[in-house]
Amino acid sequence: MKKMYVTITGMDYYYGLTPFSVGKKLKCIKEKNNPFDSEAIRVNKKIDEYVYFT
């Protein structure tokens, strides 16, 4: 699988850089039913542990 690097913005407001580090594996999931943002993306660190909505 080809490596992909992304930038997750807005984290300083909630957590600072605490949940993330270079090389950490994350899973990004589209939140289709988010009532506040139809384009929201949830970022998971582990199974069933989300850390951020963007």
mmCIF entry with sequence, helices, sheets and N, C-alpha, C, O atoms, coordinates in Angstrom:
data_MODEL
# 
_entry.id   MODEL 
# 
_entity.id                         1 
_entity.type                       polymer 
_entity.pdbx_number_of_molecules   1 
# 
_entity_poly.entity_id                      1 
_entity_poly.type                           'polypeptide(L)' 
_entity_poly.nstd_linkage                   no 
_entity_poly.nstd_monomer                   no 
_entity_poly.pdbx_seq_one_letter_code       MKKMYVTITGMDYYYGLTPFSVGKKLKCIKEKNNPFDSEAIRVNKKIDEYVYFT 
_entity_poly.pdbx_seq_one_letter_code_can   MKKMYVTITGMDYYYGLTPFSVGKKLKCIKEKNNPFDSEAIRVNKKIDEYVYFT 
_entity_poly.pdbx_strand_id                 A 
# 
loop_
_entity_poly_seq.entity_id 
_entity_poly_seq.num 
_entity_poly_seq.mon_id 
_entity_poly_seq.hetero 
1 1  MET n 
1 2  LYS n 
1 3  LYS n 
1 4  MET n 
1 5  TYR n 
1 6  VAL n 
1 7  THR n 
1 8  ILE n 
1 9  THR n 
1 10 GLY n 
1 11 MET n 
1 12 ASP n 
1 13 TYR n 
1 14 TYR n 
1 15 TYR n 
1 16 GLY n 
1 17 LEU n 
1 18 THR n 
1 19 PRO n 
1 20 PHE n 
1 21 SER n 
1 22 VAL n 
1 23 GLY n 
1 24 LYS n 
1 25 LYS n 
1 26 LEU n 
1 27 LYS n 
1 28 CYS n 
1 29 ILE n 
1 30 LYS n 
1 31 GLU n 
1 32 LYS n 
1 33 ASN n 
1 34 ASN n 
1 35 PRO n 
1 36 PHE n 
1 37 ASP n 
1 38 SER n 
1 39 GLU n 
1 40 ALA n 
1 41 ILE n 
1 42 ARG n 
1 43 VAL n 
1 44 ASN n 
1 45 LYS n 
1 46 LYS n 
1 47 ILE n 
1 48 ASP n 
1 49 GLU n 
1 50 TYR n 
1 51 VAL n 
1 52 TYR n 
1 53 PHE n 
1 54 THR n 
# 
_struct_asym.id          A 
_struct_asym.entity_id   1 
# 
_struct_conf.conf_type_id            HELX_P 
_struct_conf.id                      HELX_P1 
_struct_conf.pdbx_PDB_helix_id       AA1 
_struct_conf.beg_label_comp_id       MET 
_struct_conf.beg_label_asym_id       A 
_struct_conf.beg_label_seq_id        11 
_struct_conf.pdbx_beg_PDB_ins_code   ? 
_struct_conf.end_label_comp_id       TYR 
_struct_conf.end_label_asym_id       A 
_struct_conf.end_label_seq_id        14 
_struct_conf.pdbx_end_PDB_ins_code   ? 
_struct_conf.beg_auth_comp_id        MET 
_struct_conf.beg_auth_asym_id        A 
_struct_conf.beg_auth_seq_id         11 
_struct_conf.end_auth_comp_id        TYR 
_struct_conf.end_auth_asym_id        A 
_struct_conf.end_auth_seq_id         14 
_struct_conf.pdbx_PDB_helix_class    1 
_struct_conf.details                 ? 
_struct_conf.pdbx_PDB_helix_length   4 
# 
_struct_conf_type.id          HELX_P 
_struct_conf_type.criteria    ? 
_struct_conf_type.reference   ? 
# 
_struct_sheet.id               AA1 
_struct_sheet.type             ? 
_struct_sheet.number_strands   3 
_struct_sheet.details          ? 
# 
loop_
_struct_sheet_order.sheet_id 
_struct_sheet_order.range_id_1 
_struct_sheet_order.range_id_2 
_struct_sheet_order.offset 
_struct_sheet_order.sense 
AA1 1 2 ? anti-parallel 
AA1 2 3 ? anti-parallel 
# 
loop_
_struct_sheet_range.sheet_id 
_struct_sheet_range.id 
_struct_sheet_range.beg_label_comp_id 
_struct_sheet_range.beg_label_asym_id 
_struct_sheet_range.beg_label_seq_id 
_struct_sheet_range.pdbx_beg_PDB_ins_code 
_struct_sheet_range.end_label_comp_id 
_struct_sheet_range.end_label_asym_id 
_struct_sheet_range.end_label_seq_id 
_struct_sheet_range.pdbx_end_PDB_ins_code 
_struct_sheet_range.beg_auth_comp_id 
_struct_sheet_range.beg_auth_asym_id 
_struct_sheet_range.beg_auth_seq_id 
_struct_sheet_range.end_auth_comp_id 
_struct_sheet_range.end_auth_asym_id 
_struct_sheet_range.end_auth_seq_id 
AA1 1 LYS A 27 ? LYS A 30 ? LYS A 27 LYS A 30 
AA1 2 ILE A 41 ? LYS A 46 ? ILE A 41 LYS A 46 
AA1 3 GLU A 49 ? PHE A 53 ? GLU A 49 PHE A 53 
# 
loop_
_atom_site.group_PDB 
_atom_site.id 
_atom_site.type_symbol 
_atom_site.label_atom_id 
_atom_site.label_alt_id 
_atom_site.label_comp_id 
_atom_site.label_asym_id 
_atom_site.label_entity_id 
_atom_site.label_seq_id 
_atom_site.pdbx_PDB_ins_code 
_atom_site.Cartn_x 
_atom_site.Cartn_y 
_atom_site.Cartn_z 
_atom_site.occupancy 
_atom_site.B_iso_or_equiv 
_atom_site.pdbx_formal_charge 
_atom_site.auth_seq_id 
_atom_site.auth_comp_id 
_atom_site.auth_asym_id 
_atom_site.auth_atom_id 
_atom_site.pdbx_PDB_model_num 
ATOM 1   N N  . MET A 1 1  ? 0.840   -1.175 0.000  1.00 0.00 ? 1  MET A N  1 
ATOM 2   C CA . MET A 1 1  ? 0.000   0.000  0.000  1.00 0.00 ? 1  MET A CA 1 
ATOM 3   C C  . MET A 1 1  ? 0.890   1.244  0.000  1.00 0.00 ? 1  MET A C  1 
ATOM 4   O O  . MET A 1 1  ? 1.879   1.313  0.729  1.00 0.00 ? 1  MET A O  1 
ATOM 5   N N  . LYS A 1 2  ? 0.530   2.204  -0.811 1.00 0.00 ? 2  LYS A N  1 
ATOM 6   C CA . LYS A 1 2  ? 1.272   3.450  -0.909 1.00 0.00 ? 2  LYS A CA 1 
ATOM 7   C C  . LYS A 1 2  ? 1.029   4.306  0.336  1.00 0.00 ? 2  LYS A C  1 
ATOM 8   O O  . LYS A 1 2  ? -0.101  4.402  0.814  1.00 0.00 ? 2  LYS A O  1 
ATOM 9   N N  . LYS A 1 3  ? 2.084   4.923  0.857  1.00 0.00 ? 3  LYS A N  1 
ATOM 10  C CA . LYS A 1 3  ? 1.946   5.798  2.023  1.00 0.00 ? 3  LYS A CA 1 
ATOM 11  C C  . LYS A 1 3  ? 1.232   7.081  1.630  1.00 0.00 ? 3  LYS A C  1 
ATOM 12  O O  . LYS A 1 3  ? 1.416   7.600  0.530  1.00 0.00 ? 3  LYS A O  1 
ATOM 13  N N  . MET A 1 4  ? 0.418   7.579  2.542  1.00 0.00 ? 4  MET A N  1 
ATOM 14  C CA . MET A 1 4  ? -0.301  8.826  2.318  1.00 0.00 ? 4  MET A CA 1 
ATOM 15  C C  . MET A 1 4  ? -0.141  9.694  3.566  1.00 0.00 ? 4  MET A C  1 
ATOM 16  O O  . MET A 1 4  ? -0.301  9.216  4.689  1.00 0.00 ? 4  MET A O  1 
ATOM 17  N N  . TYR A 1 5  ? 0.169   10.945 3.364  1.00 0.00 ? 5  TYR A N  1 
ATOM 18  C CA . TYR A 1 5  ? 0.316   11.885 4.470  1.00 0.00 ? 5  TYR A CA 1 
ATOM 19  C C  . TYR A 1 5  ? -0.770  12.937 4.349  1.00 0.00 ? 5  TYR A C  1 
ATOM 20  O O  . TYR A 1 5  ? -1.020  13.455 3.261  1.00 0.00 ? 5  TYR A O  1 
ATOM 21  N N  . VAL A 1 6  ? -1.416  13.254 5.462  1.00 0.00 ? 6  VAL A N  1 
ATOM 22  C CA . VAL A 1 6  ? -2.474  14.258 5.472  1.00 0.00 ? 6  VAL A CA 1 
ATOM 23  C C  . VAL A 1 6  ? -2.239  15.223 6.627  1.00 0.00 ? 6  VAL A C  1 
ATOM 24  O O  . VAL A 1 6  ? -1.494  14.929 7.562  1.00 0.00 ? 6  VAL A O  1 
ATOM 25  N N  . THR A 1 7  ? -2.880  16.364 6.547  1.00 0.00 ? 7  THR A N  1 
ATOM 26  C CA . THR A 1 7  ? -2.852  17.342 7.623  1.00 0.00 ? 7  THR A CA 1 
ATOM 27  C C  . THR A 1 7  ? -4.228  17.393 8.259  1.00 0.00 ? 7  THR A C  1 
ATOM 28  O O  . THR A 1 7  ? -5.233  17.553 7.567  1.00 0.00 ? 7  THR A O  1 
ATOM 29  N N  . ILE A 1 8  ? -4.274  17.259 9.564  1.00 0.00 ? 8  ILE A N  1 
ATOM 30  C CA . ILE A 1 8  ? -5.531  17.383 10.302 1.00 0.00 ? 8  ILE A CA 1 
ATOM 31  C C  . ILE A 1 8  ? -5.483  18.732 10.996 1.00 0.00 ? 8  ILE A C  1 
ATOM 32  O O  . ILE A 1 8  ? -4.641  18.965 11.862 1.00 0.00 ? 8  ILE A O  1 
ATOM 33  N N  . THR A 1 9  ? -6.386  19.615 10.613 1.00 0.00 ? 9  THR A N  1 
ATOM 34  C CA . THR A 1 9  ? -6.369  20.976 11.135 1.00 0.00 ? 9  THR A CA 1 
ATOM 35  C C  . THR A 1 9  ? -7.384  21.143 12.256 1.00 0.00 ? 9  THR A C  1 
ATOM 36  O O  . THR A 1 9  ? -8.318  20.352 12.392 1.00 0.00 ? 9  THR A O  1 
ATOM 37  N N  . GLY A 1 10 ? -7.186  22.183 13.052 1.00 0.00 ? 10 GLY A N  1 
ATOM 38  C CA . GLY A 1 10 ? -8.145  22.520 14.095 1.00 0.00 ? 10 GLY A CA 1 
ATOM 39  C C  . GLY A 1 10 ? -7.930  21.805 15.413 1.00 0.00 ? 10 GLY A C  1 
ATOM 40  O O  . GLY A 1 10 ? -8.703  22.009 16.349 1.00 0.00 ? 10 GLY A O  1 
ATOM 41  N N  . MET A 1 11 ? -6.911  20.977 15.516 1.00 0.00 ? 11 MET A N  1 
ATOM 42  C CA . MET A 1 11 ? -6.705  20.190 16.733 1.00 0.00 ? 11 MET A CA 1 
ATOM 43  C C  . MET A 1 11 ? -6.244  21.014 17.919 1.00 0.00 ? 11 MET A C  1 
ATOM 44  O O  . MET A 1 11 ? -6.557  20.661 19.055 1.00 0.00 ? 11 MET A O  1 
ATOM 45  N N  . ASP A 1 12 ? -5.515  22.094 17.704 1.00 0.00 ? 12 ASP A N  1 
ATOM 46  C CA . ASP A 1 12 ? -5.027  22.903 18.826 1.00 0.00 ? 12 ASP A CA 1 
ATOM 47  C C  . ASP A 1 12 ? -6.167  23.374 19.714 1.00 0.00 ? 12 ASP A C  1 
ATOM 48  O O  . ASP A 1 12 ? -6.005  23.504 20.928 1.00 0.00 ? 12 ASP A O  1 
ATOM 49  N N  . TYR A 1 13 ? -7.310  23.627 19.111 1.00 0.00 ? 13 TYR A N  1 
ATOM 50  C CA . TYR A 1 13 ? -8.469  24.108 19.861 1.00 0.00 ? 13 TYR A CA 1 
ATOM 51  C C  . TYR A 1 13 ? -8.935  23.071 20.879 1.00 0.00 ? 13 TYR A C  1 
ATOM 52  O O  . TYR A 1 13 ? -9.359  23.431 21.978 1.00 0.00 ? 13 TYR A O  1 
ATOM 53  N N  . TYR A 1 14 ? -8.863  21.796 20.528 1.00 0.00 ? 14 TYR A N  1 
ATOM 54  C CA . TYR A 1 14 ? -9.380  20.734 21.389 1.00 0.00 ? 14 TYR A CA 1 
ATOM 55  C C  . TYR A 1 14 ? -8.316  20.039 22.228 1.00 0.00 ? 14 TYR A C  1 
ATOM 56  O O  . TYR A 1 14 ? -8.484  19.886 23.438 1.00 0.00 ? 14 TYR A O  1 
ATOM 57  N N  . TYR A 1 15 ? -7.218  19.615 21.594 1.00 0.00 ? 15 TYR A N  1 
ATOM 58  C CA . TYR A 1 15 ? -6.263  18.745 22.272 1.00 0.00 ? 15 TYR A CA 1 
ATOM 59  C C  . TYR A 1 15 ? -4.809  19.186 22.182 1.00 0.00 ? 15 TYR A C  1 
ATOM 60  O O  . TYR A 1 15 ? -3.961  18.597 22.854 1.00 0.00 ? 15 TYR A O  1 
ATOM 61  N N  . GLY A 1 16 ? -4.488  20.183 21.392 1.00 0.00 ? 16 GLY A N  1 
ATOM 62  C CA . GLY A 1 16 ? -3.086  20.436 21.093 1.00 0.00 ? 16 GLY A CA 1 
ATOM 63  C C  . GLY A 1 16 ? -2.593  19.302 20.200 1.00 0.00 ? 16 GLY A C  1 
ATOM 64  O O  . GLY A 1 16 ? -3.369  18.777 19.402 1.00 0.00 ? 16 GLY A O  1 
ATOM 65  N N  . LEU A 1 17 ? -1.352  18.918 20.309 1.00 0.00 ? 17 LEU A N  1 
ATOM 66  C CA . LEU A 1 17 ? -0.816  17.835 19.473 1.00 0.00 ? 17 LEU A CA 1 
ATOM 67  C C  . LEU A 1 17 ? -0.810  16.490 20.192 1.00 0.00 ? 17 LEU A C  1 
ATOM 68  O O  . LEU A 1 17 ? -0.301  15.507 19.654 1.00 0.00 ? 17 LEU A O  1 
ATOM 69  N N  . THR A 1 18 ? -1.361  16.436 21.384 1.00 0.00 ? 18 THR A N  1 
ATOM 70  C CA . THR A 1 18 ? -1.297  15.239 22.222 1.00 0.00 ? 18 THR A CA 1 
ATOM 71  C C  . THR A 1 18 ? -1.707  13.941 21.530 1.00 0.00 ? 18 THR A C  1 
ATOM 72  O O  . THR A 1 18 ? -0.963  12.966 21.636 1.00 0.00 ? 18 THR A O  1 
ATOM 73  N N  . PRO A 1 19 ? -2.845  13.861 20.827 1.00 0.00 ? 19 PRO A N  1 
ATOM 74  C CA . PRO A 1 19 ? -3.253  12.552 20.302 1.00 0.00 ? 19 PRO A CA 1 
ATOM 75  C C  . PRO A 1 19 ? -2.469  12.063 19.090 1.00 0.00 ? 19 PRO A C  1 
ATOM 76  O O  . PRO A 1 19 ? -2.585  10.897 18.712 1.00 0.00 ? 19 PRO A O  1 
ATOM 77  N N  . PHE A 1 20 ? -1.666  12.943 18.472 1.00 0.00 ? 20 PHE A N  1 
ATOM 78  C CA . PHE A 1 20 ? -1.041  12.580 17.210 1.00 0.00 ? 20 PHE A CA 1 
ATOM 79  C C  . PHE A 1 20 ? 0.472   12.674 17.265 1.00 0.00 ? 20 PHE A C  1 
ATOM 80  O O  . PHE A 1 20 ? 1.040   13.460 18.023 1.00 0.00 ? 20 PHE A O  1 
ATOM 81  N N  . SER A 1 21 ? 1.108   11.853 16.441 1.00 0.00 ? 21 SER A N  1 
ATOM 82  C CA . SER A 1 21 ? 2.546   11.949 16.222 1.00 0.00 ? 21 SER A CA 1 
ATOM 83  C C  . SER A 1 21 ? 2.828   11.401 14.824 1.00 0.00 ? 21 SER A C  1 
ATOM 84  O O  . SER A 1 21 ? 2.034   10.635 14.278 1.00 0.00 ? 21 SER A O  1 
ATOM 85  N N  . VAL A 1 22 ? 3.956   11.794 14.253 1.00 0.00 ? 22 VAL A N  1 
ATOM 86  C CA . VAL A 1 22 ? 4.317   11.331 12.923 1.00 0.00 ? 22 VAL A CA 1 
ATOM 87  C C  . VAL A 1 22 ? 4.424   9.811  12.951 1.00 0.00 ? 22 VAL A C  1 
ATOM 88  O O  . VAL A 1 22 ? 5.053   9.238  13.840 1.00 0.00 ? 22 VAL A O  1 
ATOM 89  N N  . GLY A 1 23 ? 3.806   9.169  11.973 1.00 0.00 ? 23 GLY A N  1 
ATOM 90  C CA . GLY A 1 23 ? 3.859   7.718  11.867 1.00 0.00 ? 23 GLY A CA 1 
ATOM 91  C C  . GLY A 1 23 ? 2.700   6.994  12.525 1.00 0.00 ? 23 GLY A C  1 
ATOM 92  O O  . GLY A 1 23 ? 2.545   5.786  12.344 1.00 0.00 ? 23 GLY A O  1 
ATOM 93  N N  . LYS A 1 24 ? 1.880   7.711  13.288 1.00 0.00 ? 24 LYS A N  1 
ATOM 94  C CA . LYS A 1 24 ? 0.728   7.079  13.942 1.00 0.00 ? 24 LYS A CA 1 
ATOM 95  C C  . LYS A 1 24 ? -0.329  6.757  12.897 1.00 0.00 ? 24 LYS A C  1 
ATOM 96  O O  . LYS A 1 24 ? -0.617  7.579  12.026 1.00 0.00 ? 24 LYS A O  1 
ATOM 97  N N  . LYS A 1 25 ? -0.905  5.570  12.980 1.00 0.00 ? 25 LYS A N  1 
ATOM 98  C CA . LYS A 1 25 ? -1.944  5.166  12.039 1.00 0.00 ? 25 LYS A CA 1 
ATOM 99  C C  . LYS A 1 25 ? -3.296  5.674  12.518 1.00 0.00 ? 25 LYS A C  1 
ATOM 100 O O  . LYS A 1 25 ? -3.663  5.516  13.682 1.00 0.00 ? 25 LYS A O  1 
ATOM 101 N N  . LEU A 1 26 ? -4.028  6.289  11.591 1.00 0.00 ? 26 LEU A N  1 
ATOM 102 C CA . LEU A 1 26 ? -5.355  6.824  11.873 1.00 0.00 ? 26 LEU A CA 1 
ATOM 103 C C  . LEU A 1 26 ? -6.323  6.343  10.810 1.00 0.00 ? 26 LEU A C  1 
ATOM 104 O O  . LEU A 1 26 ? -5.919  6.004  9.698  1.00 0.00 ? 26 LEU A O  1 
ATOM 105 N N  . LYS A 1 27 ? -7.581  6.315  11.147 1.00 0.00 ? 27 LYS A N  1 
ATOM 106 C CA . LYS A 1 27 ? -8.612  5.961  10.177 1.00 0.00 ? 27 LYS A CA 1 
ATOM 107 C C  . LYS A 1 27 ? -9.578  7.135  10.085 1.00 0.00 ? 27 LYS A C  1 
ATOM 108 O O  . LYS A 1 27 ? -10.108 7.584  11.101 1.00 0.00 ? 27 LYS A O  1 
ATOM 109 N N  . CYS A 1 28 ? -9.810  7.636  8.873  1.00 0.00 ? 28 CYS A N  1 
ATOM 110 C CA . CYS A 1 28 ? -10.725 8.755  8.637  1.00 0.00 ? 28 CYS A CA 1 
ATOM 111 C C  . CYS A 1 28 ? -12.037 8.204  8.083  1.00 0.00 ? 28 CYS A C  1 
ATOM 112 O O  . CYS A 1 28 ? -12.047 7.446  7.113  1.00 0.00 ? 28 CYS A O  1 
ATOM 113 N N  . ILE A 1 29 ? -13.134 8.594  8.711  1.00 0.00 ? 29 ILE A N  1 
ATOM 114 C CA . ILE A 1 29 ? -14.448 8.062  8.353  1.00 0.00 ? 29 ILE A CA 1 
ATOM 115 C C  . ILE A 1 29 ? -15.414 9.217  8.112  1.00 0.00 ? 29 ILE A C  1 
ATOM 116 O O  . ILE A 1 29 ? -15.563 10.092 8.965  1.00 0.00 ? 29 ILE A O  1 
ATOM 117 N N  . LYS A 1 30 ? -16.065 9.220  6.965  1.00 0.00 ? 30 LYS A N  1 
ATOM 118 C CA . LYS A 1 30 ? -17.066 10.245 6.643  1.00 0.00 ? 30 LYS A CA 1 
ATOM 119 C C  . LYS A 1 30 ? -18.275 10.070 7.558  1.00 0.00 ? 30 LYS A C  1 
ATOM 120 O O  . LYS A 1 30 ? -18.810 8.969  7.688  1.00 0.00 ? 30 LYS A O  1 
ATOM 121 N N  . GLU A 1 31 ? -18.697 11.157 8.188  1.00 0.00 ? 31 GLU A N  1 
ATOM 122 C CA . GLU A 1 31 ? -19.861 11.149 9.078  1.00 0.00 ? 31 GLU A CA 1 
ATOM 123 C C  . GLU A 1 31 ? -21.082 11.605 8.283  1.00 0.00 ? 31 GLU A C  1 
ATOM 124 O O  . GLU A 1 31 ? -21.422 12.788 8.280  1.00 0.00 ? 31 GLU A O  1 
ATOM 125 N N  . LYS A 1 32 ? -21.730 10.672 7.618  1.00 0.00 ? 32 LYS A N  1 
ATOM 126 C CA . LYS A 1 32 ? -22.849 10.993 6.725  1.00 0.00 ? 32 LYS A CA 1 
ATOM 127 C C  . LYS A 1 32 ? -24.029 11.637 7.437  1.00 0.00 ? 32 LYS A C  1 
ATOM 128 O O  . LYS A 1 32 ? -24.729 12.461 6.848  1.00 0.00 ? 32 LYS A O  1 
ATOM 129 N N  . ASN A 1 33 ? -24.259 11.276 8.685  1.00 0.00 ? 33 ASN A N  1 
ATOM 130 C CA . ASN A 1 33 ? -25.444 11.752 9.402  1.00 0.00 ? 33 ASN A CA 1 
ATOM 131 C C  . ASN A 1 33 ? -25.137 12.822 10.439 1.00 0.00 ? 33 ASN A C  1 
ATOM 132 O O  . ASN A 1 33 ? -25.916 13.012 11.373 1.00 0.00 ? 33 ASN A O  1 
ATOM 133 N N  . ASN A 1 34 ? -24.020 13.521 10.294 1.00 0.00 ? 34 ASN A N  1 
ATOM 134 C CA . ASN A 1 34 ? -23.679 14.581 11.233 1.00 0.00 ? 34 ASN A CA 1 
ATOM 135 C C  . ASN A 1 34 ? -24.646 15.748 11.042 1.00 0.00 ? 34 ASN A C  1 
ATOM 136 O O  . ASN A 1 34 ? -24.691 16.325 9.955  1.00 0.00 ? 34 ASN A O  1 
ATOM 137 N N  . PRO A 1 35 ? -25.430 16.114 12.078 1.00 0.00 ? 35 PRO A N  1 
ATOM 138 C CA . PRO A 1 35 ? -26.437 17.163 11.926 1.00 0.00 ? 35 PRO A CA 1 
ATOM 139 C C  . PRO A 1 35 ? -25.849 18.570 11.808 1.00 0.00 ? 35 PRO A C  1 
ATOM 140 O O  . PRO A 1 35 ? -26.553 19.495 11.404 1.00 0.00 ? 35 PRO A O  1 
ATOM 141 N N  . PHE A 1 36 ? -24.577 18.744 12.152 1.00 0.00 ? 36 PHE A N  1 
ATOM 142 C CA . PHE A 1 36 ? -23.957 20.063 12.142 1.00 0.00 ? 36 PHE A CA 1 
ATOM 143 C C  . PHE A 1 36 ? -23.105 20.325 10.911 1.00 0.00 ? 36 PHE A C  1 
ATOM 144 O O  . PHE A 1 36 ? -22.907 21.478 10.529 1.00 0.00 ? 36 PHE A O  1 
ATOM 145 N N  . ASP A 1 37 ? -22.596 19.264 10.285 1.00 0.00 ? 37 ASP A N  1 
ATOM 146 C CA . ASP A 1 37 ? -21.681 19.428 9.154  1.00 0.00 ? 37 ASP A CA 1 
ATOM 147 C C  . ASP A 1 37 ? -21.797 18.217 8.231  1.00 0.00 ? 37 ASP A C  1 
ATOM 148 O O  . ASP A 1 37 ? -21.363 17.121 8.585  1.00 0.00 ? 37 ASP A O  1 
ATOM 149 N N  . SER A 1 38 ? -22.374 18.410 7.063  1.00 0.00 ? 38 SER A N  1 
ATOM 150 C CA . SER A 1 38 ? -22.579 17.301 6.123  1.00 0.00 ? 38 SER A CA 1 
ATOM 151 C C  . SER A 1 38 ? -21.267 16.789 5.521  1.00 0.00 ? 38 SER A C  1 
ATOM 152 O O  . SER A 1 38 ? -21.248 15.726 4.900  1.00 0.00 ? 38 SER A O  1 
ATOM 153 N N  . GLU A 1 39 ? -20.178 17.531 5.697  1.00 0.00 ? 39 GLU A N  1 
ATOM 154 C CA . GLU A 1 39 ? -18.863 17.122 5.192  1.00 0.00 ? 39 GLU A CA 1 
ATOM 155 C C  . GLU A 1 39 ? -17.929 16.685 6.319  1.00 0.00 ? 39 GLU A C  1 
ATOM 156 O O  . GLU A 1 39 ? -16.719 16.602 6.108  1.00 0.00 ? 39 GLU A O  1 
ATOM 157 N N  . ALA A 1 40 ? -18.456 16.407 7.498  1.00 0.00 ? 40 ALA A N  1 
ATOM 158 C CA . ALA A 1 40 ? -17.627 16.064 8.658  1.00 0.00 ? 40 ALA A CA 1 
ATOM 159 C C  . ALA A 1 40 ? -16.868 14.756 8.433  1.00 0.00 ? 40 ALA A C  1 
ATOM 160 O O  . ALA A 1 40 ? -17.382 13.809 7.837  1.00 0.00 ? 40 ALA A O  1 
ATOM 161 N N  . ILE A 1 41 ? -15.643 14.736 8.922  1.00 0.00 ? 41 ILE A N  1 
ATOM 162 C CA . ILE A 1 41 ? -14.799 13.543 8.891  1.00 0.00 ? 41 ILE A CA 1 
ATOM 163 C C  . ILE A 1 41 ? -14.408 13.226 10.332 1.00 0.00 ? 41 ILE A C  1 
ATOM 164 O O  . ILE A 1 41 ? -13.927 14.099 11.053 1.00 0.00 ? 41 ILE A O  1 
ATOM 165 N N  . ARG A 1 42 ? -14.612 11.983 10.749 1.00 0.00 ? 42 ARG A N  1 
ATOM 166 C CA . ARG A 1 42 ? -14.209 11.538 12.076 1.00 0.00 ? 42 ARG A CA 1 
ATOM 167 C C  . ARG A 1 42 ? -12.840 10.880 11.954 1.00 0.00 ? 42 ARG A C  1 
ATOM 168 O O  . ARG A 1 42 ? -12.596 10.117 11.019 1.00 0.00 ? 42 ARG A O  1 
ATOM 169 N N  . VAL A 1 43 ? -11.948 11.171 12.895 1.00 0.00 ? 43 VAL A N  1 
ATOM 170 C CA . VAL A 1 43 ? -10.614 10.580 12.895 1.00 0.00 ? 43 VAL A CA 1 
ATOM 171 C C  . VAL A 1 43 ? -10.527 9.605  14.068 1.00 0.00 ? 43 VAL A C  1 
ATOM 172 O O  . VAL A 1 43 ? -10.706 9.990  15.224 1.00 0.00 ? 43 VAL A O  1 
ATOM 173 N N  . ASN A 1 44 ? -10.249 8.340  13.756 1.00 0.00 ? 44 ASN A N  1 
ATOM 174 C CA . ASN A 1 44 ? -10.124 7.306  14.786 1.00 0.00 ? 44 ASN A CA 1 
ATOM 175 C C  . ASN A 1 44 ? -8.662  6.933  14.981 1.00 0.00 ? 44 ASN A C  1 
ATOM 176 O O  . ASN A 1 44 ? -7.917  6.787  14.013 1.00 0.00 ? 44 ASN A O  1 
ATOM 177 N N  . LYS A 1 45 ? -8.252  6.778  16.248 1.00 0.00 ? 45 LYS A N  1 
ATOM 178 C CA . LYS A 1 45 ? -6.918  6.259  16.564 1.00 0.00 ? 45 LYS A CA 1 
ATOM 179 C C  . LYS A 1 45 ? -6.947  4.749  16.654 1.00 0.00 ? 45 LYS A C  1 
ATOM 180 O O  . LYS A 1 45 ? -6.063  4.079  16.119 1.00 0.00 ? 45 LYS A O  1 
ATOM 181 N N  . LYS A 1 46 ? -7.942  4.206  17.318 1.00 0.00 ? 46 LYS A N  1 
ATOM 182 C CA . LYS A 1 46 ? -8.101  2.764  17.494 1.00 0.00 ? 46 LYS A CA 1 
ATOM 183 C C  . LYS A 1 46 ? -9.543  2.419  17.164 1.00 0.00 ? 46 LYS A C  1 
ATOM 184 O O  . LYS A 1 46 ? -10.355 3.310  16.916 1.00 0.00 ? 46 LYS A O  1 
ATOM 185 N N  . ILE A 1 47 ? -9.858  1.167  17.161 1.00 0.00 ? 47 ILE A N  1 
ATOM 186 C CA . ILE A 1 47 ? -11.234 0.750  16.900 1.00 0.00 ? 47 ILE A CA 1 
ATOM 187 C C  . ILE A 1 47 ? -12.149 1.386  17.942 1.00 0.00 ? 47 ILE A C  1 
ATOM 188 O O  . ILE A 1 47 ? -11.909 1.267  19.144 1.00 0.00 ? 47 ILE A O  1 
ATOM 189 N N  . ASP A 1 48 ? -13.190 2.058  17.480 1.00 0.00 ? 48 ASP A N  1 
ATOM 190 C CA . ASP A 1 48 ? -14.203 2.689  18.337 1.00 0.00 ? 48 ASP A CA 1 
ATOM 191 C C  . ASP A 1 48 ? -13.665 3.788  19.242 1.00 0.00 ? 48 ASP A C  1 
ATOM 192 O O  . ASP A 1 48 ? -14.311 4.107  20.240 1.00 0.00 ? 48 ASP A O  1 
ATOM 193 N N  . GLU A 1 49 ? -12.520 4.381  18.944 1.00 0.00 ? 49 GLU A N  1 
ATOM 194 C CA . GLU A 1 49 ? -12.003 5.495  19.732 1.00 0.00 ? 49 GLU A CA 1 
ATOM 195 C C  . GLU A 1 49 ? -11.774 6.672  18.798 1.00 0.00 ? 49 GLU A C  1 
ATOM 196 O O  . GLU A 1 49 ? -10.734 6.754  18.144 1.00 0.00 ? 49 GLU A O  1 
ATOM 197 N N  . TYR A 1 50 ? -12.748 7.591  18.731 1.00 0.00 ? 50 TYR A N  1 
ATOM 198 C CA . TYR A 1 50 ? -12.548 8.737  17.855 1.00 0.00 ? 50 TYR A CA 1 
ATOM 199 C C  . TYR A 1 50 ? -11.928 9.871  18.643 1.00 0.00 ? 50 TYR A C  1 
ATOM 200 O O  . TYR A 1 50 ? -12.128 9.997  19.851 1.00 0.00 ? 50 TYR A O  1 
ATOM 201 N N  . VAL A 1 51 ? -11.174 10.691 17.938 1.00 0.00 ? 51 VAL A N  1 
ATOM 202 C CA . VAL A 1 51 ? -10.499 11.800 18.591 1.00 0.00 ? 51 VAL A CA 1 
ATOM 203 C C  . VAL A 1 51 ? -10.876 13.146 18.008 1.00 0.00 ? 51 VAL A C  1 
ATOM 204 O O  . VAL A 1 51 ? -10.587 14.180 18.611 1.00 0.00 ? 51 VAL A O  1 
ATOM 205 N N  . TYR A 1 52 ? -11.510 13.159 16.859 1.00 0.00 ? 52 TYR A N  1 
ATOM 206 C CA . TYR A 1 52 ? -11.738 14.459 16.240 1.00 0.00 ? 52 TYR A CA 1 
ATOM 207 C C  . TYR A 1 52 ? -12.765 14.379 15.138 1.00 0.00 ? 52 TYR A C  1 
ATOM 208 O O  . TYR A 1 52 ? -12.846 13.390 14.410 1.00 0.00 ? 52 TYR A O  1 
ATOM 209 N N  . PHE A 1 53 ? -13.547 15.432 15.027 1.00 0.00 ? 53 PHE A N  1 
ATOM 210 C CA . PHE A 1 53 ? -14.402 15.644 13.870 1.00 0.00 ? 53 PHE A CA 1 
ATOM 211 C C  . PHE A 1 53 ? -13.874 16.862 13.151 1.00 0.00 ? 53 PHE A C  1 
ATOM 212 O O  . PHE A 1 53 ? -13.541 17.857 13.794 1.00 0.00 ? 53 PHE A O  1 
ATOM 213 N N  . THR A 1 54 ? -13.789 16.812 11.847 1.00 0.00 ? 54 THR A N  1 
ATOM 214 C CA . THR A 1 54 ? -13.367 17.971 11.073 1.00 0.00 ? 54 THR A CA 1 
ATOM 215 C C  . THR A 1 54 ? -14.441 18.368 10.093 1.00 0.00 ? 54 THR A C  1 
ATOM 216 O O  . THR A 1 54 ? -14.270 19.330 9.345  1.00 0.00 ? 54 THR A O  1 
# 
